[in-house]
């Protein structure tokens, strides 16, 4: 089945979307370093000149795909608290963690990027993206202890959460995002008092 980046429909030309799809279809069959620009343009049905109108090399195409996915992931994460100043963890109910829906919706792309046919360290790129987002937006409120470094504490929770999410992706989403959200909220309630939303340095575009 053809991979389709549906969220790109209103943002990029059809040509780019075809190149995105071509690269992912090829990654199902061979390693990234074995894929040539000729492979990509032949699969997408375009000329070499058309490819070079958009990219200097195939790495530019891959990096653009990763950037697009991360941009969508950030929007999904922030959509749940864009108008909030803080989150009282202890009063959370079954509110969905929207970034989980993003990972599930685009799970086949993430699984390919996390797979053995990609030689870049996408695992580390994804981890860094998530932790940086976490550090930018959140200030975790833990039971007071003057000896706890807040930056290290925030990193601790950020790395722990993305680790659980990566396990969930690699296990091929054994439970639905809504059920996974419930389990994560239980963990938050066990270990946190509140999450302060930092003064926003982003916009909800």
HELIX and SHEET records of a PDB file:
HELIX    1   1 UNK A    6  UNK A    8  5                                   3    
HELIX    2   2 UNK A   14  UNK A   27  1                                  14    
HELIX    3   3 UNK A   32  UNK A   34  5                                   3    
HELIX    4   4 UNK A   37  UNK A   44  1                                   8    
HELIX    5   5 UNK A   48  UNK A   54  1                                   7    
HELIX    6   6 UNK A   58  UNK A   78  1                                  21    
HELIX    7   7 UNK A   89  UNK A   91  5                                   3    
HELIX    8   8 UNK A   98  UNK A  105  1                                   8    
HELIX    9   9 UNK A  107  UNK A  113  1                                   7    
HELIX   10  10 UNK A  122  UNK A  137  1                                  16    
HELIX   11  11 UNK A  150  UNK A  170  1                                  21    
HELIX   12  12 UNK A  177  UNK A  191  1                                  15    
SHEET    1   A 3 UNK A  86  UNK A  88  0                                        
SHEET    2   A 3 UNK A 194  UNK A 197 -1                                        
SHEET    3   A 3 UNK A 138  UNK A 141 -1                                        
END                                                                             
